[in-house]
Amino acid sequence: MVRRPVAFIAALVLFAEAVGIVIINVVLGTVVKNQDMSLAGTDPGVMSKGTWVLGGVSGVFLVFCGVLLLVAGIRDRAPGRGARIVLIGCAVVHGVLGALTVGLVGWAAFALMMVVLGLIVLTLVAYGPADGEAAAGAEPEQPAAPAPA
């Protein structure tokens, strides 16, 4: 089945994206610090440090999502409820950022964001509900009626 390779590929893509996001934010923070200009009275040092922190937090989040996908692929089991919530949040963030990148960066960046979104969603759908959870729309089994005496 394709769910294990998709989970591994999605994890690798998220790891690479984490590195890219951290590098981009470090470069942007350094540029803001070196220009020493103020935006509406905001201290450039604060803006620079904020950019670095955002890059670090975003990178850690993407690595965490990648680890969740990697564990799901290694175990070949659906992620748990908490992991599914985190991965759905990651997919939503990629969808929103994909919509924003069309105007800011271009269609190539949009396509890349949609590929990552598709990999995350495909992994979640391929594994289905986590073990122990009832499938959506499934009716619970009724106990058999006692036989008449």
DSSP file with accessible surface (Angstrom, degrees, kcal/mol):
  #  RESIDUE AA STRUCTURE BP1 BP2  ACC     N-H-->O    O-->H-N    N-H-->O    O-->H-N    TCO  KAPPA ALPHA  PHI   PSI    X-CA   Y-CA   Z-CA
    1    1 A M              0   0  190      0, 0.0     3,-0.3     0, 0.0     0, 0.0   0.000 360.0 360.0 360.0 163.9    0.0    0.0    0.0
    2    2 A V     >  +     0   0   96      1,-0.2     4,-2.1     2,-0.1     5,-0.2   0.498 360.0  90.5 -94.2  -2.1    1.1    3.6   -0.5
    3    3 A R  H  > S+     0   0   66      1,-0.2     4,-2.1     2,-0.2    -1,-0.2   0.878  85.5  50.2 -70.2 -35.5    0.5    4.9    3.0
    4    4 A R  H  > S+     0   0  101     -3,-0.3     4,-2.4     2,-0.2     5,-0.2   0.957 112.9  45.0 -66.8 -49.0    3.9    4.2    4.4
    5    5 A P  H  > S+     0   0   64      0, 0.0     4,-2.8     0, 0.0     5,-0.2   0.901 113.2  51.8 -61.3 -36.7    5.9    5.8    1.6
    6    6 A V  H  X S+     0   0   18     -4,-2.1     4,-2.8     2,-0.2     5,-0.2   0.917 109.6  49.4 -65.5 -40.8    3.6    8.8    1.6
    7    7 A A  H  X S+     0   0    0     -4,-2.1     4,-2.2    -5,-0.2    -1,-0.2   0.924 113.3  46.7 -63.4 -42.0    4.1    9.2    5.4
    8    8 A F  H  X S+     0   0   66     -4,-2.4     4,-2.5     2,-0.2    -2,-0.2   0.924 113.9  47.3 -66.1 -43.0    7.9    9.0    4.9
    9    9 A I  H  X S+     0   0   89     -4,-2.8     4,-2.6     1,-0.2     5,-0.2   0.925 111.9  50.4 -64.5 -42.8    7.9   11.4    2.0
   10   10 A A  H  X S+     0   0    1     -4,-2.8     4,-2.4    -5,-0.2    -1,-0.2   0.909 110.5  50.3 -62.2 -40.2    5.7   13.9    3.9
   11   11 A A  H  X S+     0   0    0     -4,-2.2     4,-2.3    -5,-0.2    -2,-0.2   0.935 111.3  47.7 -63.7 -45.5    8.0   13.7    6.9
   12   12 A L  H  X S+     0   0  115     -4,-2.5     4,-2.4     1,-0.2    -2,-0.2   0.903 111.3  51.0 -62.3 -40.3   11.1   14.3    4.8
   13   13 A V  H  X S+     0   0   44     -4,-2.6     4,-2.7     1,-0.2    -1,-0.2   0.914 110.4  49.0 -64.6 -40.7    9.4   17.3    3.1
   14   14 A L  H  X S+     0   0    0     -4,-2.4     4,-2.3     2,-0.2    -1,-0.2   0.885 109.7  52.0 -67.5 -35.9    8.4   18.8    6.4
   15   15 A F  H  X S+     0   0   55     -4,-2.3     4,-1.9     2,-0.2    -2,-0.2   0.936 112.6  45.2 -63.1 -44.9   12.0   18.4    7.7
   16   16 A A  H  X S+     0   0   64     -4,-2.4     4,-2.4     1,-0.2    -2,-0.2   0.900 112.3  51.6 -64.8 -40.0   13.3   20.2    4.6
   17   17 A E  H  X S+     0   0   35     -4,-2.7     4,-2.8     2,-0.2     5,-0.2   0.884 106.3  55.0 -64.7 -36.7   10.7   22.8    5.0
   18   18 A A  H  X S+     0   0    5     -4,-2.3     4,-2.3     2,-0.2    -1,-0.2   0.933 108.8  47.2 -61.6 -44.7   11.7   23.4    8.6
   19   19 A V  H  X S+     0   0   89     -4,-1.9     4,-2.5     1,-0.2    -2,-0.2   0.934 113.2  49.2 -62.5 -44.1   15.3   24.0    7.6
   20   20 A G  H  X S+     0   0   30     -4,-2.4     4,-2.7     1,-0.2    -2,-0.2   0.911 110.3  49.8 -62.3 -42.8   14.2   26.4    4.9
   21   21 A I  H  X S+     0   0   47     -4,-2.8     4,-2.4     2,-0.2     5,-0.2   0.918 111.4  48.9 -64.0 -42.6   11.8   28.3    7.2
   22   22 A V  H  X S+     0   0   54     -4,-2.3     4,-2.4    -5,-0.2    -2,-0.2   0.942 112.9  47.5 -63.3 -45.0   14.6   28.7    9.8
   23   23 A I  H  X S+     0   0   98     -4,-2.5     4,-2.5     1,-0.2     5,-0.2   0.933 111.9  49.8 -62.3 -45.6   17.1   29.9    7.2
   24   24 A I  H  X S+     0   0   96     -4,-2.7     4,-2.7     1,-0.2    -1,-0.2   0.927 112.8  46.7 -60.2 -44.0   14.7   32.4    5.7
   25   25 A N  H  X S+     0   0   21     -4,-2.4     4,-2.6     2,-0.2    -1,-0.2   0.870 110.7  51.9 -70.1 -34.3   13.8   33.9    9.1
   26   26 A V  H  X S+     0   0   68     -4,-2.4     4,-2.3    -5,-0.2    -1,-0.2   0.938 112.4  46.4 -65.3 -43.1   17.4   34.2   10.1
   27   27 A V  H  X S+     0   0   80     -4,-2.5     4,-2.5     2,-0.2    -2,-0.2   0.944 114.2  47.3 -64.3 -45.5   18.2   36.0    6.9
   28   28 A L  H  X S+     0   0   93     -4,-2.7     4,-2.4     1,-0.2    -1,-0.2   0.911 112.4  49.9 -63.9 -40.8   15.2   38.3    7.2
   29   29 A G  H  X S+     0   0    0     -4,-2.6     4,-2.2     1,-0.2    -1,-0.2   0.899 111.1  49.3 -63.6 -39.1   16.0   39.0   10.9
   30   30 A T  H  X S+     0   0   52     -4,-2.3     4,-2.6     2,-0.2    -2,-0.2   0.908 110.1  50.8 -66.7 -40.9   19.6   39.8   10.0
   31   31 A V  H  X S+     0   0   66     -4,-2.5     4,-2.0     2,-0.2    -2,-0.2   0.930 111.0  48.5 -62.3 -44.3   18.5   42.2    7.2
   32   32 A V  H  X>S+     0   0   41     -4,-2.4     4,-1.1     1,-0.2     5,-0.6   0.923 113.4  47.5 -62.6 -41.7   16.2   44.0    9.5
   33   33 A K  H  <5S+     0   0  115     -4,-2.2     3,-0.3     1,-0.2    -2,-0.2   0.911 113.0  47.8 -66.8 -40.9   18.9   44.3   12.2
   34   34 A N  H  <5S+     0   0  124     -4,-2.6    -1,-0.2     1,-0.2    -2,-0.2   0.798 106.8  56.0 -73.5 -28.0   21.5   45.6    9.7
   35   35 A Q  H  <5S-     0   0  111     -4,-2.0    -1,-0.2    -5,-0.2    -2,-0.2   0.777  87.1-157.1 -75.1 -25.8   19.3   48.2    8.1
   36   36 A D  T  <5 +     0   0  124     -4,-1.1     2,-0.3    -3,-0.3    -3,-0.1   0.891  38.9 143.0  52.3  44.7   18.6   49.8   11.5
   37   37 A M      < -     0   0  116     -5,-0.6     2,-0.4     7,-0.0    -1,-0.2  -0.863  45.2-129.5-113.1 154.5   15.4   51.3   10.3
   38   38 A S        -     0   0   73     -2,-0.3     2,-0.7    -3,-0.1     5,-0.1  -0.812   4.9-150.1-105.7 141.2   12.2   51.8   12.4
   39   39 A L  B >  S-A   42   0A 121      3,-0.6     3,-1.4    -2,-0.4    -2,-0.0  -0.919  84.6 -29.1-110.3 104.2    8.7   50.7   11.3
   40   40 A A  T 3  S-     0   0  106     -2,-0.7    -1,-0.2     1,-0.3     0, 0.0   0.869 125.7 -49.4  55.6  39.6    6.2   53.1   13.0
   41   41 A G  T 3  S+     0   0   68      1,-0.3     2,-0.3     0, 0.0    -1,-0.3   0.508  99.1 145.0  84.2   3.2    8.6   53.6   15.9
   42   42 A T  B <   -A   39   0A  59     -3,-1.4    -3,-0.6     1,-0.1    -1,-0.3  -0.569  57.0-110.0 -77.0 137.6    9.3   49.9   16.5
   43   43 A D     >  -     0   0   96     -2,-0.3     4,-2.1     1,-0.2     3,-0.3  -0.468  18.0-141.6 -66.9 127.6   12.8   49.0   17.6
   44   44 A P  H  > S+     0   0   13      0, 0.0     4,-2.5     0, 0.0     5,-0.2   0.853 101.3  57.2 -60.9 -32.7   14.7   47.2   14.9
   45   45 A G  H  > S+     0   0   23      2,-0.2     4,-2.6     1,-0.2     5,-0.2   0.901 106.7  48.3 -64.4 -39.4   16.3   44.9   17.4
   46   46 A V  H  > S+     0   0   91     -3,-0.3     4,-2.6     2,-0.2    -1,-0.2   0.919 112.4  48.4 -66.8 -42.7   12.9   43.8   18.7
   47   47 A M  H  X S+     0   0   48     -4,-2.1     4,-2.0     2,-0.2    -2,-0.2   0.909 112.6  49.4 -63.7 -39.7   11.7   43.1   15.2
   48   48 A S  H  X S+     0   0    1     -4,-2.5     4,-2.2     2,-0.2    -2,-0.2   0.948 112.9  45.2 -65.1 -47.6   14.9   41.2   14.4
   49   49 A K  H  X S+     0   0  135     -4,-2.6     4,-2.6     1,-0.2    -2,-0.2   0.888 111.3  54.2 -64.8 -37.3   14.6   39.0   17.5
   50   50 A G  H  X S+     0   0   41     -4,-2.6     4,-2.5     2,-0.2    -1,-0.2   0.895 107.9  49.8 -62.6 -38.5   10.9   38.5   16.9
   51   51 A T  H  X S+     0   0   32     -4,-2.0     4,-2.3     2,-0.2    -2,-0.2   0.909 111.1  48.9 -67.0 -40.7   11.7   37.2   13.4
   52   52 A W  H  X S+     0   0   85     -4,-2.2     4,-2.3     2,-0.2    -2,-0.2   0.916 112.4  48.0 -65.2 -42.2   14.3   34.8   14.7
   53   53 A V  H  X S+     0   0   95     -4,-2.6     4,-2.9     2,-0.2     5,-0.3   0.922 110.8  51.2 -64.6 -43.0   12.0   33.5   17.4
   54   54 A L  H  X S+     0   0  100     -4,-2.5     4,-2.6     1,-0.2     5,-0.2   0.914 110.4  49.8 -60.8 -41.5    9.2   33.0   14.8
   55   55 A G  H  X S+     0   0    1     -4,-2.3     4,-2.4     2,-0.2    -1,-0.2   0.916 112.5  47.1 -62.6 -42.2   11.6   31.1   12.6
   56   56 A G  H  X S+     0   0   33     -4,-2.3     4,-2.5     2,-0.2    -2,-0.2   0.934 113.9  46.1 -66.4 -44.6   12.7   28.9   15.5
   57   57 A V  H  X S+     0   0   93     -4,-2.9     4,-2.5     2,-0.2    -2,-0.2   0.921 114.1  48.7 -65.2 -42.9    9.1   28.2   16.7
   58   58 A S  H  X S+     0   0   38     -4,-2.6     4,-2.4    -5,-0.3    -1,-0.2   0.913 111.7  49.8 -63.2 -41.6    8.0   27.4   13.1
   59   59 A G  H  X S+     0   0    5     -4,-2.4     4,-2.4    -5,-0.2    -2,-0.2   0.923 111.1  48.3 -63.6 -42.9   10.9   25.1   12.5
   60   60 A V  H  X S+     0   0  105     -4,-2.5     4,-2.6     2,-0.2    -2,-0.2   0.920 111.4  51.0 -64.2 -41.2   10.3   23.2   15.8
   61   61 A F  H  X S+     0   0   76     -4,-2.5     4,-2.5     1,-0.2    -2,-0.2   0.929 111.5  46.9 -62.5 -44.5    6.6   22.9   14.9
   62   62 A L  H  X S+     0   0   11     -4,-2.4     4,-2.4     2,-0.2    -1,-0.2   0.895 112.3  49.6 -67.0 -38.2    7.4   21.5   11.4
   63   63 A V  H  X S+     0   0   62     -4,-2.4     4,-2.6     2,-0.2    -2,-0.2   0.921 110.3  51.5 -65.0 -40.7   10.0   19.1   12.8
   64   64 A F  H  X S+     0   0  103     -4,-2.6     4,-2.2     2,-0.2    -2,-0.2   0.932 110.7  47.4 -61.4 -44.5    7.4   17.9   15.4
   65   65 A C  H  X S+     0   0    0     -4,-2.5     4,-2.1     1,-0.2    -1,-0.2   0.899 111.4  51.9 -63.5 -39.4    4.8   17.3   12.6
   66   66 A G  H  X S+     0   0    0     -4,-2.4     4,-2.5     2,-0.2    -2,-0.2   0.897 108.2  50.8 -63.5 -39.3    7.5   15.5   10.6
   67   67 A V  H  X S+     0   0   62     -4,-2.6     4,-2.8     2,-0.2     5,-0.2   0.911 108.2  53.0 -65.1 -40.3    8.3   13.3   13.6
   68   68 A L  H  X S+     0   0   30     -4,-2.2     4,-2.1     1,-0.2    -2,-0.2   0.923 112.2  44.6 -60.3 -43.0    4.6   12.4   14.0
   69   69 A L  H  X S+     0   0    0     -4,-2.1     4,-2.2     2,-0.2    -2,-0.2   0.887 112.3  52.1 -68.4 -38.6    4.4   11.4   10.3
   70   70 A L  H  X S+     0   0   57     -4,-2.5     4,-2.6     2,-0.2    -2,-0.2   0.925 110.0  48.5 -63.4 -42.9    7.6    9.4   10.6
   71   71 A V  H  X S+     0   0   53     -4,-2.8     4,-2.8     1,-0.2     5,-0.3   0.910 110.5  51.6 -64.1 -41.2    6.4    7.5   13.6
   72   72 A A  H  X>S+     0   0    4     -4,-2.1     4,-1.4    -5,-0.2     5,-1.0   0.903 112.4  46.6 -62.6 -39.1    3.1    6.8   11.8
   73   73 A G  H  <5S+     0   0    0     -4,-2.2    -2,-0.2     2,-0.2    -1,-0.2   0.896 113.1  47.9 -70.3 -38.9    5.0    5.5    8.9
   74   74 A I  H  <5S+     0   0  102     -4,-2.6    -2,-0.2     1,-0.2    -1,-0.2   0.943 120.1  37.4 -67.3 -46.1    7.4    3.3   11.0
   75   75 A R  H  <5S-     0   0  157     -4,-2.8    -1,-0.2    -5,-0.2    -2,-0.2   0.689  97.5-140.4 -76.7 -20.3    4.6    1.8   13.0
   76   76 A D  T  <5 +     0   0   52     -4,-1.4     2,-0.3    -5,-0.3    -3,-0.2   0.877  63.8 116.1  55.7  41.8    2.2    1.6   10.0
   77   77 A R  S   <S-     0   0  127     -5,-1.0    -1,-0.3    -6,-0.2    -2,-0.2  -0.939  75.2 -90.8-133.0 157.9   -0.6    2.7   12.3
   78   78 A A        -     0   0   15     -2,-0.3    53,-0.3    49,-0.3    46,-0.1  -0.354  48.5-104.8 -65.6 144.3   -2.8    5.7   12.4
   79   79 A P        -     0   0   11      0, 0.0    -1,-0.1     0, 0.0    51,-0.1  -0.334  43.0-101.5 -64.0 154.8   -1.6    8.6   14.5
   80   80 A G     >  -     0   0   41     50,-0.1     4,-2.7    -3,-0.1     5,-0.2  -0.044  39.8 -90.1 -69.3 177.5   -3.4    9.1   17.8
   81   81 A R  H  > S+     0   0  167      1,-0.2     4,-2.1     2,-0.2     5,-0.2   0.925 126.6  46.2 -59.3 -47.0   -6.1   11.7   18.5
   82   82 A G  H  > S+     0   0   48      1,-0.2     4,-2.2     2,-0.2    -1,-0.2   0.914 113.3  49.1 -64.3 -41.7   -3.6   14.4   19.6
   83   83 A A  H  > S+     0   0   19      1,-0.2     4,-2.6     2,-0.2    -1,-0.2   0.891 109.5  52.6 -65.3 -38.3   -1.2   13.7   16.7
   84   84 A R  H  X S+     0   0   46     -4,-2.7     4,-2.6     2,-0.2    -1,-0.2   0.906 108.3  51.0 -63.5 -39.7   -4.1   13.9   14.3
   85   85 A I  H  X S+     0   0  110     -4,-2.1     4,-2.4     2,-0.2    -2,-0.2   0.930 111.5  47.3 -63.6 -43.8   -5.2   17.3   15.7
   86   86 A V  H  X S+     0   0   41     -4,-2.2     4,-2.3     1,-0.2    -2,-0.2   0.929 113.6  47.7 -63.4 -43.4   -1.6   18.6   15.3
   87   87 A L  H  X S+     0   0    0     -4,-2.6     4,-2.4     2,-0.2    -2,-0.2   0.878 110.2  51.5 -68.5 -35.8   -1.3   17.3   11.8
   88   88 A I  H  X S+     0   0   86     -4,-2.6     4,-2.5     2,-0.2    -1,-0.2   0.921 109.8  50.7 -65.2 -40.7   -4.7   18.8   10.8
   89   89 A G  H  X S+     0   0   32     -4,-2.4     4,-2.4     1,-0.2    -2,-0.2   0.912 109.7  50.4 -60.9 -40.6   -3.5   22.1   12.2
   90   90 A C  H  X S+     0   0    0     -4,-2.3     4,-2.3     2,-0.2    -1,-0.2   0.906 110.1  50.0 -63.7 -41.1   -0.4   21.8   10.1
   91   91 A A  H  X S+     0   0    8     -4,-2.4     4,-2.2     2,-0.2    -2,-0.2   0.913 110.2  50.0 -64.7 -40.7   -2.4   21.1    7.0
   92   92 A V  H  X S+     0   0   88     -4,-2.5     4,-2.7     2,-0.2     5,-0.2   0.923 109.5  51.4 -64.2 -42.5   -4.7   24.1    7.7
   93   93 A V  H  X S+     0   0   69     -4,-2.4     4,-2.9     1,-0.2     5,-0.3   0.924 109.8  49.9 -60.9 -41.7   -1.6   26.4    8.1
   94   94 A H  H  X S+     0   0    4     -4,-2.3     4,-2.1     1,-0.2    -1,-0.2   0.880 110.3  51.0 -65.7 -35.9   -0.2   25.1    4.8
   95   95 A G  H  X S+     0   0   24     -4,-2.2     4,-1.9     2,-0.2    -2,-0.2   0.935 113.4  43.7 -65.2 -45.2   -3.6   25.8    3.1
   96   96 A V  H  X S+     0   0   83     -4,-2.7     4,-2.0     2,-0.2    -2,-0.2   0.934 115.7  47.4 -67.0 -44.8   -3.8   29.4    4.4
   97   97 A L  H  X S+     0   0   77     -4,-2.9     4,-2.2    -5,-0.2    -1,-0.2   0.870 109.2  55.7 -65.1 -34.2   -0.1   30.1    3.6
   98   98 A G  H  X S+     0   0    0     -4,-2.1     4,-0.9    -5,-0.3    -1,-0.2   0.913 107.2  49.1 -62.0 -41.7   -0.6   28.6    0.2
   99   99 A A  H  X S+     0   0   65     -4,-1.9     4,-0.6     1,-0.2     3,-0.4   0.885 113.3  47.2 -65.7 -35.8   -3.4   31.0   -0.5
  100  100 A L  H  X S+     0   0   98     -4,-2.0     4,-1.5     1,-0.2     3,-0.4   0.832 104.1  61.0 -74.3 -31.4   -1.3   33.9    0.7
  101  101 A T  H  X>S+     0   0   24     -4,-2.2     5,-3.0     1,-0.2     4,-2.5   0.729  88.1  72.8 -72.1 -19.2    1.8   32.9   -1.3
  102  102 A V  H  <5S+     0   0   39     -4,-0.9    -1,-0.2    -3,-0.4    -2,-0.2   0.959 108.9  30.8 -58.6 -49.1   -0.1   33.3   -4.6
  103  103 A G  H  <5S+     0   0   75     -4,-0.6    -1,-0.2    -3,-0.4    -2,-0.2   0.833 127.8  40.8 -78.8 -31.7   -0.1   37.0   -4.4
  104  104 A L  H  <5S+     0   0  146     -4,-1.5    -2,-0.2     2,-0.1    -3,-0.2   0.877 134.9   6.4 -87.6 -39.3    3.2   37.5   -2.5
  105  105 A V  T  <5S-     0   0  109     -4,-2.5     2,-0.2     1,-0.2    -3,-0.2   0.764 103.6-108.1-115.2 -45.2    5.5   34.9   -4.1
  106  106 A G     >< -     0   0   21     -5,-3.0     4,-1.7     1,-0.1    -1,-0.2  -0.744  38.8 -59.7 136.7 178.5    3.8   33.3   -7.1
  107  107 A W  H  > S+     0   0  178     -2,-0.2     4,-2.6     1,-0.2     5,-0.2   0.784 122.1  61.1 -70.4 -28.7    2.2   30.2   -8.4
  108  108 A A  H  > S+     0   0   84      2,-0.2     4,-2.1     1,-0.2    -1,-0.2   0.932 107.0  45.6 -65.6 -43.0    5.3   28.0   -7.9
  109  109 A A  H  > S+     0   0   25      2,-0.2     4,-2.5     1,-0.2    -2,-0.2   0.890 112.0  52.9 -65.8 -38.3    5.3   28.6   -4.2
  110  110 A F  H  X S+     0   0   61     -4,-1.7     4,-2.3     2,-0.2    -2,-0.2   0.930 108.5  50.0 -60.3 -45.3    1.5   28.0   -4.1
  111  111 A A  H  X S+     0   0   51     -4,-2.6     4,-2.1     1,-0.2    -2,-0.2   0.907 110.1  50.5 -62.1 -40.9    2.0   24.7   -5.9
  112  112 A L  H  X S+     0   0  112     -4,-2.1     4,-2.1     1,-0.2    -1,-0.2   0.929 110.6  48.8 -63.1 -43.9    4.7   23.7   -3.4
  113  113 A M  H  X S+     0   0   20     -4,-2.5     4,-2.5     1,-0.2    -1,-0.2   0.882 111.0  50.6 -64.2 -36.4    2.5   24.5   -0.4
  114  114 A M  H  X S+     0   0   54     -4,-2.3     4,-2.8     2,-0.2    -1,-0.2   0.848 107.0  54.0 -72.3 -31.5   -0.4   22.5   -2.0
  115  115 A V  H  X S+     0   0   86     -4,-2.1     4,-2.4     2,-0.2    -2,-0.2   0.941 111.2  45.4 -64.9 -44.5    1.9   19.5   -2.5
  116  116 A V  H  X S+     0   0    5     -4,-2.1     4,-2.3     2,-0.2    -2,-0.2   0.936 113.4  50.1 -64.0 -44.1    2.8   19.6    1.2
  117  117 A L  H  X S+     0   0   41     -4,-2.5     4,-2.7     1,-0.2     5,-0.3   0.935 110.8  50.1 -57.9 -45.4   -0.8   20.0    2.1
  118  118 A G  H  X S+     0   0   37     -4,-2.8     4,-2.8     1,-0.2    -1,-0.2   0.885 108.8  51.5 -62.4 -39.9   -1.8   17.1   -0.1
  119  119 A L  H  X S+     0   0   29     -4,-2.4     4,-2.1     2,-0.2    -1,-0.2   0.920 112.1  46.2 -64.6 -41.6    0.9   14.8    1.4
  120  120 A I  H  X S+     0   0    1     -4,-2.3     4,-2.3     2,-0.2    -2,-0.2   0.952 116.3  44.3 -65.8 -47.3   -0.3   15.6    4.9
  121  121 A V  H  X S+     0   0   62     -4,-2.7     4,-2.9     1,-0.2     5,-0.3   0.912 111.8  53.1 -65.8 -41.0   -4.0   15.1    4.1
  122  122 A L  H  X S+     0   0   81     -4,-2.8     4,-2.8    -5,-0.3    -1,-0.2   0.911 109.4  49.6 -61.9 -39.0   -3.2   11.9    2.1
  123  123 A T  H  X S+     0   0    0     -4,-2.1     4,-1.8    -5,-0.2    -1,-0.2   0.940 112.4  47.0 -64.3 -44.9   -1.4   10.5    5.0
  124  124 A L  H  X S+     0   0   13     -4,-2.3     4,-0.9     1,-0.2    -2,-0.2   0.914 116.8  43.3 -64.0 -40.8   -4.2   11.3    7.4
  125  125 A V  H  < S+     0   0  104     -4,-2.9     3,-0.3     1,-0.2    -2,-0.2   0.898 110.3  55.4 -73.0 -38.4   -6.9    9.9    5.0
  126  126 A A  H  < S+     0   0   31     -4,-2.8    -1,-0.2    -5,-0.3    -2,-0.2   0.870 111.4  43.8 -64.7 -35.8   -4.8    6.7    4.1
  127  127 A Y  H  < S-     0   0   13     -4,-1.8   -49,-0.3    -5,-0.2    -1,-0.2   0.669  96.4-163.9 -83.4 -18.2   -4.5    5.7    7.8
  128  128 A G     <  -     0   0   20     -4,-0.9    -1,-0.2    -3,-0.3    -2,-0.1  -0.112  46.3 -10.2  68.1-165.0   -8.1    6.5    8.6
  129  129 A P  S    S-     0   0   61      0, 0.0   -51,-0.2     0, 0.0     3,-0.1  -0.301  84.2 -96.7 -66.6 153.4   -9.3    6.8   12.2
  130  130 A A    >   -     0   0    9      1,-0.1     3,-2.0     4,-0.1   -50,-0.1  -0.213  53.7 -79.0 -66.1 157.6   -7.0    5.9   15.0
  131  131 A D  T 3  S+     0   0  117    -53,-0.3    -1,-0.1     1,-0.3     3,-0.1  -0.304 119.1  24.5 -58.0 138.5   -7.3    2.4   16.5
  132  132 A G  T 3  S+     0   0   92      1,-0.3     2,-0.4    -3,-0.1    -1,-0.3   0.264  96.4 112.1  90.4 -15.0  -10.2    2.2   19.0
  133  133 A E  S <  S-     0   0   62     -3,-2.0    -1,-0.3     1,-0.0     2,-0.2  -0.759  71.6-117.7 -92.3 141.3  -12.1    5.0   17.4
  134  134 A A        -     0   0   86     -2,-0.4    -4,-0.1    -3,-0.1     3,-0.1  -0.498  32.4-109.5 -75.2 141.5  -15.3    4.2   15.6
  135  135 A A    >   -     0   0   52     -2,-0.2     3,-1.9     1,-0.1     2,-0.1  -0.406  44.9 -90.2 -67.6 147.8  -15.4    5.0   11.9
  136  136 A A  T 3  S+     0   0  106      1,-0.3    -1,-0.1    -2,-0.1     3,-0.1  -0.383 111.6  11.3 -62.4 129.9  -17.6    7.9   11.0
  137  137 A G  T 3  S+     0   0   82      1,-0.3     2,-0.3    -2,-0.1    -1,-0.3   0.373  92.5 133.1  86.6  -6.1  -21.1    6.8   10.2
  138  138 A A    <   -     0   0   60     -3,-1.9    -1,-0.3     1,-0.0    -4,-0.0  -0.606  51.2-136.0 -81.2 135.8  -20.6    3.3   11.6
  139  139 A E        -     0   0  176     -2,-0.3     3,-0.1    -3,-0.1    -4,-0.1  -0.734  22.8-111.2 -90.1 140.8  -23.4    2.1   13.9
  140  140 A P        -     0   0  103      0, 0.0     2,-0.2     0, 0.0    -1,-0.1  -0.355  40.4 -99.1 -68.2 149.0  -22.4    0.3   17.1
  141  141 A E        -     0   0  190      1,-0.1     0, 0.0    -2,-0.0     0, 0.0  -0.463  33.9-136.5 -70.5 138.0  -23.3   -3.4   17.2
  142  142 A Q        -     0   0  158     -2,-0.2     3,-0.1    -3,-0.1    -1,-0.1  -0.743  24.2-109.4 -92.1 141.0  -26.5   -4.3   19.1
  143  143 A P        -     0   0  114      0, 0.0     2,-0.1     0, 0.0    -1,-0.1  -0.369  42.5 -97.5 -67.6 148.7  -26.4   -7.3   21.4
  144  144 A A        -     0   0   98      1,-0.1     3,-0.1    -2,-0.0     0, 0.0  -0.390  39.5-111.2 -66.7 143.6  -28.4  -10.2   20.2
  145  145 A A        -     0   0   89      1,-0.1    -1,-0.1    -2,-0.1     2,-0.0  -0.452  39.4 -99.5 -73.0 145.5  -31.9  -10.6   21.6
  146  146 A P        -     0   0  122      0, 0.0    -1,-0.1     0, 0.0     3,-0.1  -0.363  40.9-107.0 -66.7 145.9  -32.4  -13.5   23.9
  147  147 A A        -     0   0   92      1,-0.1     2,-0.1    -3,-0.1    -3,-0.0  -0.451  38.2-104.3 -72.3 142.5  -34.0  -16.5   22.4
  148  148 A P              0   0  131      0, 0.0    -1,-0.1     0, 0.0    -3,-0.0  -0.414 360.0 360.0 -68.4 147.3  -37.6  -17.2   23.4
  149  149 A A              0   0  152     -2,-0.1     0, 0.0    -3,-0.1     0, 0.0  -0.303 360.0 360.0 -86.8 360.0  -38.1  -20.0   25.9
